[in-house]
Amino acid sequence: MRRIGLVVNPIAGMGGRVGLKGTDGMVERARELGAEPRAPDRAVRALESLRNRASEITVVTWGSPMGEDEATAAGFEPTILGRPDGDRTTAADTHRAVEAFVAEDVDLILFVGGDGTAVDVATTLDDGGGTIPILGVPAGVKVFSSVFAVSPEAAGRLAATFEDWERREVNDIDEEAYRAGTVRAAPKGVARVPVDGELQSSKQVMGGDVESLARGVADAVEPGVTYVLGPGGTLQTVKDALGFEGSPLGVDVYRNGAVVVRDANEAEILDELGPENVIVVSPIGGQGFVFGRGNDQLSPAVIRDCDLEIVASREKLESTGVLRVDTGDESLDDALRGWVRVRTGRFEQRMIKIV
Protein backbone atom coordinates (compact mmCIF):
# COMPACT_ATOMS: atom_id res chain seq x y z
CA MET A 1 0.00 0.00 0.00
CA ARG A 2 1.61 3.25 -1.14
CA ARG A 3 0.97 6.28 1.04
CA ILE A 4 0.96 9.69 -0.68
CA GLY A 5 1.12 12.97 1.23
CA LEU A 6 -0.69 15.61 -0.85
CA VAL A 7 -0.39 19.36 -0.34
CA VAL A 8 -1.90 21.94 -2.72
CA ASN A 9 -0.99 25.61 -2.84
CA PRO A 10 -4.44 26.85 -3.93
CA ILE A 11 -3.22 30.29 -5.04
CA ALA A 12 -0.27 29.04 -7.13
CA GLY A 13 -0.26 30.35 -10.70
CA MET A 14 -3.01 32.93 -10.21
CA GLY A 15 -0.72 35.78 -11.23
CA GLY A 16 0.22 34.28 -14.58
CA ARG A 17 -2.62 35.05 -16.97
CA VAL A 18 -3.13 38.52 -15.53
CA GLY A 19 0.50 39.39 -16.23
CA LEU A 20 1.86 39.58 -12.66
CA LYS A 21 4.66 37.02 -13.29
CA GLY A 22 4.08 35.46 -9.90
CA THR A 23 1.71 35.36 -6.97
CA ASP A 24 4.00 36.03 -4.00
CA GLY A 25 2.49 39.02 -2.20
CA MET A 26 0.18 39.70 -5.16
CA VAL A 27 -2.84 37.49 -4.48
CA GLU A 28 -5.31 40.30 -3.86
CA ARG A 29 -4.11 42.19 -6.92
CA ALA A 30 -4.47 39.03 -9.00
CA ARG A 31 -8.03 38.60 -7.77
CA GLU A 32 -8.81 42.24 -8.60
CA LEU A 33 -7.63 41.57 -12.15
CA GLY A 34 -9.96 38.60 -12.43
CA ALA A 35 -7.48 35.77 -11.84
CA GLU A 36 -8.97 32.32 -11.29
CA PRO A 37 -7.38 29.52 -9.23
CA ARG A 38 -5.28 27.23 -11.39
CA ALA A 39 -3.82 24.72 -8.95
CA PRO A 40 -6.99 22.85 -7.89
CA ASP A 41 -7.82 21.67 -11.41
CA ARG A 42 -4.23 20.57 -12.04
CA ALA A 43 -4.22 18.72 -8.71
CA VAL A 44 -7.36 16.80 -9.69
CA ARG A 45 -5.85 15.88 -13.06
CA ALA A 46 -2.74 14.49 -11.36
CA LEU A 47 -4.78 12.56 -8.79
CA GLU A 48 -7.08 11.06 -11.43
CA SER A 49 -4.00 9.88 -13.30
CA LEU A 50 -2.67 8.41 -10.05
CA ARG A 51 -5.94 6.62 -9.24
CA ASN A 52 -6.20 5.16 -12.75
CA ARG A 53 -2.80 3.49 -12.39
CA ALA A 54 -2.77 2.17 -8.84
CA SER A 55 -5.60 0.65 -6.79
CA GLU A 56 -3.72 0.41 -3.51
CA ILE A 57 -3.09 4.07 -2.75
CA THR A 58 -3.75 5.93 0.47
CA VAL A 59 -3.84 9.73 0.33
CA VAL A 60 -3.17 11.79 3.44
CA THR A 61 -3.55 15.51 3.04
CA TRP A 62 -4.37 18.92 4.52
CA GLY A 63 -7.90 20.25 4.85
CA SER A 64 -10.23 21.85 2.31
CA PRO A 65 -8.40 23.84 -0.44
CA MET A 66 -4.97 22.40 0.39
CA GLY A 67 -5.76 18.88 -0.77
CA GLU A 68 -8.98 17.58 0.77
CA ASP A 69 -11.26 19.04 -1.91
CA GLU A 70 -9.05 17.91 -4.78
CA ALA A 71 -8.52 14.37 -3.47
CA THR A 72 -12.25 13.92 -2.92
CA ALA A 73 -13.03 15.25 -6.41
CA ALA A 74 -10.60 12.71 -7.87
CA GLY A 75 -12.36 9.80 -6.17
CA PHE A 76 -10.19 9.25 -3.10
CA GLU A 77 -11.28 9.09 0.52
CA PRO A 78 -8.36 11.04 2.01
CA THR A 79 -7.19 11.10 5.59
CA ILE A 80 -7.12 14.72 6.81
CA LEU A 81 -4.17 15.46 9.09
CA GLY A 82 -4.92 19.13 9.74
CA ARG A 83 -6.38 22.33 8.35
CA PRO A 84 -5.19 25.84 7.44
CA ASP A 85 -5.06 28.28 10.34
CA GLY A 86 -7.26 30.89 8.65
CA ASP A 87 -9.28 31.76 5.57
CA ARG A 88 -6.13 32.48 3.56
CA THR A 89 -3.50 29.78 3.21
CA THR A 90 0.16 30.62 3.83
CA ALA A 91 3.59 29.04 3.57
CA ALA A 92 3.27 28.16 7.26
CA ASP A 93 0.36 25.87 6.39
CA THR A 94 2.54 24.07 3.86
CA HIS A 95 5.30 23.66 6.46
CA ARG A 96 2.83 22.16 8.94
CA ALA A 97 1.46 19.78 6.32
CA VAL A 98 4.93 18.53 5.37
CA GLU A 99 5.84 18.04 9.04
CA ALA A 100 2.69 15.94 9.45
CA PHE A 101 3.58 13.86 6.38
CA VAL A 102 7.01 13.15 7.89
CA ALA A 103 5.38 12.02 11.12
CA GLU A 104 3.07 9.75 9.10
CA ASP A 105 6.09 8.31 7.21
CA VAL A 106 4.49 8.68 3.77
CA ASP A 107 6.20 7.19 0.71
CA LEU A 108 6.02 10.38 -1.37
CA ILE A 109 5.04 14.02 -0.94
CA LEU A 110 3.08 15.17 -3.97
CA PHE A 111 2.83 18.96 -3.99
CA VAL A 112 0.94 21.23 -6.36
CA GLY A 113 2.38 24.70 -6.98
CA GLY A 114 5.46 26.42 -8.36
CA ASP A 115 9.04 27.02 -7.32
CA GLY A 116 8.02 28.82 -4.13
CA THR A 117 5.99 25.81 -3.00
CA ALA A 118 8.87 23.51 -3.93
CA VAL A 119 11.17 25.55 -1.70
CA ASP A 120 8.66 25.43 1.17
CA VAL A 121 8.41 21.63 0.93
CA ALA A 122 12.14 20.99 0.48
CA THR A 123 13.30 23.31 3.25
CA THR A 124 10.81 21.85 5.70
CA LEU A 125 12.17 18.39 4.95
CA ASP A 126 15.73 19.66 5.41
CA ASP A 127 14.89 21.26 8.75
CA GLY A 128 13.12 18.15 9.99
CA GLY A 129 15.64 15.65 8.76
CA GLY A 130 13.11 14.03 6.45
CA THR A 131 14.27 11.76 3.62
CA ILE A 132 10.93 11.39 1.86
CA PRO A 133 10.98 11.88 -1.94
CA ILE A 134 8.98 14.79 -3.32
CA LEU A 135 7.34 15.37 -6.69
CA GLY A 136 5.86 18.59 -8.07
CA VAL A 137 2.67 19.00 -10.09
CA PRO A 138 3.40 22.14 -12.14
CA ALA A 139 0.88 24.87 -11.33
CA GLY A 140 2.84 28.05 -10.56
CA VAL A 141 4.00 30.93 -12.73
CA LYS A 142 7.63 30.07 -11.94
CA VAL A 143 8.29 26.37 -12.54
CA PHE A 144 12.03 26.22 -13.16
CA SER A 145 13.20 23.61 -10.60
CA SER A 146 13.96 20.05 -11.64
CA VAL A 147 11.57 18.48 -9.10
CA PHE A 148 8.47 18.86 -11.30
CA ALA A 149 6.90 16.37 -13.68
CA VAL A 150 6.32 17.69 -17.18
CA SER A 151 2.52 17.67 -16.72
CA PRO A 152 -0.11 16.85 -14.07
CA GLU A 153 -0.84 13.53 -15.75
CA ALA A 154 2.85 12.62 -15.78
CA ALA A 155 3.05 13.43 -12.07
CA GLY A 156 0.19 11.03 -11.36
CA ARG A 157 1.76 8.25 -13.41
CA LEU A 158 5.11 8.70 -11.71
CA ALA A 159 3.62 8.85 -8.21
CA ALA A 160 1.89 5.53 -8.86
CA THR A 161 4.82 3.64 -10.39
CA PHE A 162 8.19 5.02 -9.22
CA GLU A 163 10.67 2.58 -7.72
CA ASP A 164 13.77 4.70 -7.16
CA TRP A 165 14.80 8.31 -6.55
CA GLU A 166 17.65 10.67 -7.33
CA ARG A 167 18.81 13.99 -5.92
CA ARG A 168 17.65 17.07 -7.83
CA GLU A 169 17.97 20.78 -7.25
CA VAL A 170 15.31 23.19 -6.03
CA ASN A 171 15.60 26.79 -7.25
CA ASP A 172 13.54 29.90 -6.81
CA ILE A 173 13.49 33.24 -8.60
CA ASP A 174 13.24 36.67 -7.01
CA GLU A 175 9.75 37.77 -8.13
CA GLU A 176 10.42 41.49 -7.69
CA ALA A 177 13.49 41.22 -9.92
CA TYR A 178 11.51 38.99 -12.31
CA ARG A 179 8.77 41.61 -12.67
CA ALA A 180 11.48 44.21 -13.33
CA GLY A 181 12.91 42.10 -16.15
CA THR A 182 15.75 40.16 -14.49
CA VAL A 183 15.91 36.41 -13.93
CA ARG A 184 17.71 36.10 -10.61
CA ALA A 185 17.67 32.41 -9.76
CA ALA A 186 19.19 30.98 -6.61
CA PRO A 187 19.63 27.36 -5.49
CA LYS A 188 17.55 26.68 -2.39
CA GLY A 189 18.28 23.04 -1.73
CA VAL A 190 18.42 19.49 -2.99
CA ALA A 191 15.57 17.01 -2.72
CA ARG A 192 15.00 13.35 -3.43
CA VAL A 193 12.81 12.98 -6.50
CA PRO A 194 11.46 9.85 -8.25
CA VAL A 195 13.53 8.79 -11.25
CA ASP A 196 11.75 9.08 -14.57
CA GLY A 197 12.04 10.47 -18.09
CA GLU A 198 8.99 12.68 -17.51
CA LEU A 199 10.73 14.99 -15.05
CA GLN A 200 11.69 18.38 -16.39
CA SER A 201 15.23 19.71 -16.22
CA SER A 202 16.26 22.88 -14.45
CA LYS A 203 16.11 26.06 -16.51
CA GLN A 204 19.37 26.60 -18.35
CA VAL A 205 20.63 29.78 -19.97
CA MET A 206 22.17 28.79 -23.30
CA GLY A 207 24.27 30.99 -25.49
CA GLY A 208 23.96 31.24 -29.25
CA ASP A 209 23.74 33.70 -32.09
CA VAL A 210 20.10 34.77 -32.17
CA GLU A 211 20.60 38.03 -34.05
CA SER A 212 20.12 36.39 -37.44
CA LEU A 213 16.89 34.67 -36.48
CA ALA A 214 15.64 37.92 -34.93
CA ARG A 215 16.36 39.67 -38.22
CA GLY A 216 14.44 36.93 -40.01
CA VAL A 217 11.39 37.50 -37.82
CA ALA A 218 11.58 41.25 -38.40
CA ASP A 219 11.89 40.78 -42.17
CA ALA A 220 8.76 38.61 -42.23
CA VAL A 221 6.51 41.07 -40.36
CA GLU A 222 3.44 42.00 -42.42
CA PRO A 223 1.21 45.10 -42.13
CA GLY A 224 -2.13 44.60 -40.43
CA VAL A 225 -1.02 41.44 -38.62
CA THR A 226 -0.98 41.49 -34.81
CA TYR A 227 2.18 39.92 -33.34
CA VAL A 228 2.11 38.62 -29.77
CA LEU A 229 5.74 38.46 -28.68
CA GLY A 230 6.53 36.25 -25.71
CA PRO A 231 9.06 36.71 -22.90
CA GLY A 232 12.72 35.73 -22.68
CA GLY A 233 16.13 36.65 -23.99
CA THR A 234 15.62 35.35 -27.52
CA LEU A 235 12.41 37.34 -27.93
CA GLN A 236 14.09 40.40 -26.47
CA THR A 237 16.52 40.23 -29.38
CA VAL A 238 13.54 39.96 -31.75
CA LYS A 239 12.01 43.05 -30.15
CA ASP A 240 15.31 44.89 -30.56
CA ALA A 241 15.31 43.94 -34.24
CA LEU A 242 11.79 45.37 -34.57
CA GLY A 243 13.06 48.64 -33.12
CA PHE A 244 11.48 48.84 -29.69
CA GLU A 245 12.40 48.18 -26.10
CA GLY A 246 10.13 45.38 -25.05
CA SER A 247 9.26 43.90 -21.69
CA PRO A 248 12.07 41.35 -21.17
CA LEU A 249 9.97 38.92 -19.15
CA GLY A 250 6.53 40.00 -20.29
CA VAL A 251 4.38 39.68 -23.41
CA ASP A 252 4.27 42.60 -25.86
CA VAL A 253 1.70 43.14 -28.62
CA TYR A 254 3.03 44.68 -31.83
CA ARG A 255 1.23 45.83 -34.99
CA ASN A 256 2.00 48.10 -37.93
CA GLY A 257 5.43 49.12 -36.68
CA ALA A 258 4.42 50.03 -33.12
CA VAL A 259 3.91 48.46 -29.73
CA VAL A 260 0.18 48.27 -29.04
CA VAL A 261 0.48 46.93 -25.48
CA ARG A 262 3.64 46.48 -23.46
CA ASP A 263 3.78 43.79 -20.76
CA ALA A 264 0.24 42.70 -21.58
CA ASN A 265 -1.97 40.38 -19.56
CA GLU A 266 -4.38 37.86 -21.08
CA ALA A 267 -7.34 40.24 -21.26
CA GLU A 268 -5.29 42.98 -22.92
CA ILE A 269 -3.94 40.53 -25.51
CA LEU A 270 -7.43 39.25 -26.35
CA ASP A 271 -8.69 42.83 -26.74
CA GLU A 272 -6.02 43.57 -29.35
CA LEU A 273 -6.30 40.42 -31.49
CA GLY A 274 -7.57 40.99 -35.01
CA PRO A 275 -8.33 38.92 -38.10
CA GLU A 276 -4.68 37.82 -38.42
CA ASN A 277 -2.51 37.12 -35.38
CA VAL A 278 0.83 35.44 -34.77
CA ILE A 279 2.35 34.35 -31.47
CA VAL A 280 6.16 34.35 -31.52
CA VAL A 281 7.73 32.36 -28.67
CA SER A 282 10.99 30.62 -27.81
CA PRO A 283 11.28 27.45 -25.70
CA ILE A 284 12.90 27.56 -22.28
CA GLY A 285 16.48 26.34 -22.60
CA GLY A 286 17.07 22.94 -21.01
CA GLN A 287 13.33 22.29 -20.57
CA GLY A 288 11.81 22.82 -23.99
CA PHE A 289 8.52 24.31 -22.81
CA VAL A 290 6.90 26.57 -25.41
CA PHE A 291 3.78 27.29 -23.37
CA GLY A 292 3.02 26.90 -19.67
CA ARG A 293 6.24 28.10 -18.06
CA GLY A 294 6.51 31.81 -17.36
CA ASN A 295 4.13 32.87 -20.14
CA ASP A 296 0.65 32.07 -18.81
CA GLN A 297 -0.62 35.32 -20.33
CA LEU A 298 -0.58 33.25 -23.54
CA SER A 299 -3.68 31.39 -22.43
CA PRO A 300 -5.59 28.76 -24.43
CA ALA A 301 -7.98 31.50 -25.61
CA VAL A 302 -5.07 33.54 -26.96
CA ILE A 303 -3.31 30.57 -28.53
CA ARG A 304 -6.43 29.36 -30.34
CA ASP A 305 -6.79 32.76 -32.06
CA CYS A 306 -3.20 32.89 -33.32
CA ASP A 307 -0.82 31.23 -35.70
CA LEU A 308 2.38 30.07 -34.01
CA GLU A 309 6.01 30.85 -34.80
CA ILE A 310 8.71 29.25 -32.64
CA VAL A 311 12.23 30.64 -32.71
CA ALA A 312 15.37 29.25 -31.07
CA SER A 313 19.09 29.12 -31.61
CA ARG A 314 20.56 25.83 -32.83
CA GLU A 315 22.41 25.51 -29.52
CA LYS A 316 19.19 25.80 -27.54
CA LEU A 317 17.44 23.16 -29.65
CA GLU A 318 20.39 20.78 -29.35
CA SER A 319 20.32 21.13 -25.56
CA THR A 320 16.56 20.61 -25.45
CA GLY A 321 15.94 17.74 -27.87
CA VAL A 322 12.14 18.01 -27.89
CA LEU A 323 9.58 20.72 -27.21
CA ARG A 324 6.77 20.59 -24.66
CA VAL A 325 3.48 22.37 -23.97
CA ASP A 326 1.44 22.64 -20.77
CA THR A 327 -1.33 25.15 -21.45
CA GLY A 328 -3.78 23.79 -18.89
CA ASP A 329 -6.13 22.72 -21.71
CA GLU A 330 -5.60 19.04 -22.57
CA SER A 331 -7.35 19.21 -25.94
CA LEU A 332 -5.23 22.18 -26.96
CA ASP A 333 -2.04 20.46 -25.80
CA ASP A 334 -2.97 17.46 -27.95
CA ALA A 335 -3.64 19.72 -30.94
CA LEU A 336 -0.25 21.44 -30.57
CA ARG A 337 1.74 18.21 -30.33
CA GLY A 338 3.55 16.91 -33.39
CA TRP A 339 6.27 18.12 -35.74
CA VAL A 340 6.73 21.87 -36.08
CA ARG A 341 9.13 24.18 -37.89
CA VAL A 342 11.41 26.26 -35.68
CA ARG A 343 13.23 29.30 -37.05
CA THR A 344 16.93 28.96 -36.17
CA GLY A 345 18.34 31.72 -38.40
CA ARG A 346 17.41 34.44 -40.84
CA PHE A 347 16.45 31.87 -43.46
CA GLU A 348 17.11 28.55 -41.73
CA GLN A 349 14.44 26.38 -40.15
CA ARG A 350 14.53 23.02 -38.39
CA MET A 351 11.85 20.43 -37.78
CA ILE A 352 11.40 19.40 -34.14
CA LYS A 353 8.65 17.56 -32.30
CA ILE A 354 6.34 18.87 -29.60
CA VAL A 355 5.73 15.84 -27.37
C-alpha positions in Angstrom: 0.0 0.0 0.0 1.6 3.3 -1.1 1.0 6.3 1.0 1.0 9.7 -0.7 1.1 13.0 1.2 -0.7 15.6 -0.8 -0.4 19.4 -0.3 -1.9 21.9 -2.7 -1.0 25.6 -2.8 -4.4 26.9 -3.9 -3.2 30.3 -5.0 -0.3 29.0 -7.1 -0.3 30.3 -10.7 -3.0 32.9 -10.2 -0.7 35.8 -11.2 0.2 34.3 -14.6 -2.6 35.1 -17.0 -3.1 38.5 -15.5 0.5 39.4 -16.2 1.9 39.6 -12.7 4.7 37.0 -13.3 4.1 35.5 -9.9 1.7 35.4 -7.0 4.0 36.0 -4.0 2.5 39.0 -2.2 0.2 39.7 -5.2 -2.8 37.5 -4.5 -5.3 40.3 -3.9 -4.1 42.2 -6.9 -4.5 39.0 -9.0 -8.0 38.6 -7.8 -8.8 42.2 -8.6 -7.6 41.6 -12.2 -10.0 38.6 -12.4 -7.5 35.8 -11.8 -9.0 32.3 -11.3 -7.4 29.5 -9.2 -5.3 27.2 -11.4 -3.8 24.7 -8.9 -7.0 22.8 -7.9 -7.8 21.7 -11.4 -4.2 20.6 -12.0 -4.2 18.7 -8.7 -7.4 16.8 -9.7 -5.8 15.9 -13.1 -2.7 14.5 -11.4 -4.8 12.6 -8.8 -7.1 11.1 -11.4 -4.0 9.9 -13.3 -2.7 8.4 -10.1 -5.9 6.6 -9.2 -6.2 5.2 -12.8 -2.8 3.5 -12.4 -2.8 2.2 -8.8 -5.6 0.7 -6.8 -3.7 0.4 -3.5 -3.1 4.1 -2.7 -3.8 5.9 0.5 -3.8 9.7 0.3 -3.2 11.8 3.4 -3.6 15.5 3.0 -4.4 18.9 4.5 -7.9 20.3 4.8 -10.2 21.9 2.3 -8.4 23.8 -0.4 -5.0 22.4 0.4 -5.8 18.9 -0.8 -9.0 17.6 0.8 -11.3 19.0 -1.9 -9.0 17.9 -4.8 -8.5 14.4 -3.5 -12.3 13.9 -2.9 -13.0 15.2 -6.4 -10.6 12.7 -7.9 -12.4 9.8 -6.2 -10.2 9.2 -3.1 -11.3 9.1 0.5 -8.4 11.0 2.0 -7.2 11.1 5.6 -7.1 14.7 6.8 -4.2 15.5 9.1 -4.9 19.1 9.7 -6.4 22.3 8.4 -5.2 25.8 7.4 -5.1 28.3 10.3 -7.3 30.9 8.7 -9.3 31.8 5.6 -6.1 32.5 3.6 -3.5 29.8 3.2 0.2 30.6 3.8 3.6 29.0 3.6 3.3 28.2 7.3 0.4 25.9 6.4 2.5 24.1 3.9 5.3 23.7 6.5 2.8 22.2 8.9 1.5 19.8 6.3 4.9 18.5 5.4 5.8 18.0 9.0 2.7 15.9 9.5 3.6 13.9 6.4 7.0 13.2 7.9 5.4 12.0 11.1 3.1 9.8 9.1 6.1 8.3 7.2 4.5 8.7 3.8 6.2 7.2 0.7 6.0 10.4 -1.4 5.0 14.0 -0.9 3.1 15.2 -4.0 2.8 19.0 -4.0 0.9 21.2 -6.4 2.4 24.7 -7.0 5.5 26.4 -8.4 9.0 27.0 -7.3 8.0 28.8 -4.1 6.0 25.8 -3.0 8.9 23.5 -3.9 11.2 25.6 -1.7 8.7 25.4 1.2 8.4 21.6 0.9 12.1 21.0 0.5 13.3 23.3 3.3 10.8 21.9 5.7 12.2 18.4 5.0 15.7 19.7 5.4 14.9 21.3 8.7 13.1 18.2 10.0 15.6 15.6 8.8 13.1 14.0 6.4 14.3 11.8 3.6 10.9 11.4 1.9 11.0 11.9 -1.9 9.0 14.8 -3.3 7.3 15.4 -6.7 5.9 18.6 -8.1 2.7 19.0 -10.1 3.4 22.1 -12.1 0.9 24.9 -11.3 2.8 28.1 -10.6 4.0 30.9 -12.7 7.6 30.1 -11.9 8.3 26.4 -12.5 12.0 26.2 -13.2 13.2 23.6 -10.6 14.0 20.0 -11.6 11.6 18.5 -9.1 8.5 18.9 -11.3 6.9 16.4 -13.7 6.3 17.7 -17.2 2.5 17.7 -16.7 -0.1 16.9 -14.1 -0.8 13.5 -15.8 2.9 12.6 -15.8 3.0 13.4 -12.1 0.2 11.0 -11.4 1.8 8.2 -13.4 5.1 8.7 -11.7 3.6 8.8 -8.2 1.9 5.5 -8.9 4.8 3.6 -10.4 8.2 5.0 -9.2 10.7 2.6 -7.7 13.8 4.7 -7.2 14.8 8.3 -6.5 17.7 10.7 -7.3 18.8 14.0 -5.9 17.7 17.1 -7.8 18.0 20.8 -7.3 15.3 23.2 -6.0 15.6 26.8 -7.2 13.5 29.9 -6.8 13.5 33.2 -8.6 13.2 36.7 -7.0 9.7 37.8 -8.1 10.4 41.5 -7.7 13.5 41.2 -9.9 11.5 39.0 -12.3 8.8 41.6 -12.7 11.5 44.2 -13.3 12.9 42.1 -16.2 15.7 40.2 -14.5 15.9 36.4 -13.9 17.7 36.1 -10.6 17.7 32.4 -9.8 19.2 31.0 -6.6 19.6 27.4 -5.5 17.5 26.7 -2.4 18.3 23.0 -1.7 18.4 19.5 -3.0 15.6 17.0 -2.7 15.0 13.3 -3.4 12.8 13.0 -6.5 11.5 9.9 -8.2 13.5 8.8 -11.2 11.7 9.1 -14.6 12.0 10.5 -18.1 9.0 12.7 -17.5 10.7 15.0 -15.1 11.7 18.4 -16.4 15.2 19.7 -16.2 16.3 22.9 -14.4 16.1 26.1 -16.5 19.4 26.6 -18.4 20.6 29.8 -20.0 22.2 28.8 -23.3 24.3 31.0 -25.5 24.0 31.2 -29.2 23.7 33.7 -32.1 20.1 34.8 -32.2 20.6 38.0 -34.0 20.1 36.4 -37.4 16.9 34.7 -36.5 15.6 37.9 -34.9 16.4 39.7 -38.2 14.4 36.9 -40.0 11.4 37.5 -37.8 11.6 41.2 -38.4 11.9 40.8 -42.2 8.8 38.6 -42.2 6.5 41.1 -40.4 3.4 42.0 -42.4 1.2 45.1 -42.1 -2.1 44.6 -40.4 -1.0 41.4 -38.6 -1.0 41.5 -34.8 2.2 39.9 -33.3 2.1 38.6 -29.8 5.7 38.5 -28.7 6.5 36.3 -25.7 9.1 36.7 -22.9 12.7 35.7 -22.7 16.1 36.7 -24.0 15.6 35.3 -27.5 12.4 37.3 -27.9 14.1 40.4 -26.5 16.5 40.2 -29.4 13.5 40.0 -31.8 12.0 43.0 -30.2 15.3 44.9 -30.6 15.3 43.9 -34.2 11.8 45.4 -34.6 13.1 48.6 -33.1 11.5 48.8 -29.7 12.4 48.2 -26.1 10.1 45.4 -25.0 9.3 43.9 -21.7 12.1 41.3 -21.2 10.0 38.9 -19.1 6.5 40.0 -20.3 4.4 39.7 -23.4 4.3 42.6 -25.9 1.7 43.1 -28.6 3.0 44.7 -31.8 1.2 45.8 -35.0 2.0 48.1 -37.9 5.4 49.1 -36.7 4.4 50.0 -33.1 3.9 48.5 -29.7 0.2 48.3 -29.0 0.5 46.9 -25.5 3.6 46.5 -23.5 3.8 43.8 -20.8 0.2 42.7 -21.6 -2.0 40.4 -19.6 -4.4 37.9 -21.1 -7.3 40.2 -21.3 -5.3 43.0 -22.9 -3.9 40.5 -25.5 -7.4 39.3 -26.3 -8.7 42.8 -26.7 -6.0 43.6 -29.4 -6.3 40.4 -31.5 -7.6 41.0 -35.0 -8.3 38.9 -38.1 -4.7 37.8 -38.4 -2.5 37.1 -35.4 0.8 35.4 -34.8 2.4 34.3 -31.5 6.2 34.3 -31.5 7.7 32.4 -28.7 11.0 30.6 -27.8 11.3 27.5 -25.7 12.9 27.6 -22.3 16.5 26.3 -22.6 17.1 22.9 -21.0 13.3 22.3 -20.6 11.8 22.8 -24.0 8.5 24.3 -22.8 6.9 26.6 -25.4 3.8 27.3 -23.4 3.0 26.9 -19.7 6.2 28.1 -18.1 6.5 31.8 -17.4 4.1 32.9 -20.1 0.7 32.1 -18.8 -0.6 35.3 -20.3 -0.6 33.3 -23.5 -3.7 31.4 -22.4 -5.6 28.8 -24.4 -8.0 31.5 -25.6 -5.1 33.5 -27.0 -3.3 30.6 -28.5 -6.4 29.4 -30.3 -6.8 32.8 -32.1 -3.2 32.9 -33.3 -0.8 31.2 -35.7 2.4 30.1 -34.0 6.0 30.8 -34.8 8.7 29.3 -32.6 12.2 30.6 -32.7 15.4 29.3 -31.1 19.1 29.1 -31.6 20.6 25.8 -32.8 22.4 25.5 -29.5 19.2 25.8 -27.5 17.4 23.2 -29.7 20.4 20.8 -29.3 20.3 21.1 -25.6 16.6 20.6 -25.5 15.9 17.7 -27.9 12.1 18.0 -27.9 9.6 20.7 -27.2 6.8 20.6 -24.7 3.5 22.4 -24.0 1.4 22.6 -20.8 -1.3 25.2 -21.4 -3.8 23.8 -18.9 -6.1 22.7 -21.7 -5.6 19.0 -22.6 -7.3 19.2 -25.9 -5.2 22.2 -27.0 -2.0 20.5 -25.8 -3.0 17.5 -28.0 -3.6 19.7 -30.9 -0.3 21.4 -30.6 1.7 18.2 -30.3 3.5 16.9 -33.4 6.3 18.1 -35.7 6.7 21.9 -36.1 9.1 24.2 -37.9 11.4 26.3 -35.7 13.2 29.3 -37.0 16.9 29.0 -36.2 18.3 31.7 -38.4 17.4 34.4 -40.8 16.5 31.9 -43.5 17.1 28.5 -41.7 14.4 26.4 -40.1 14.5 23.0 -38.4 11.9 20.4 -37.8 11.4 19.4 -34.1 8.7 17.6 -32.3 6.3 18.9 -29.6 5.7 15.8 -27.4 
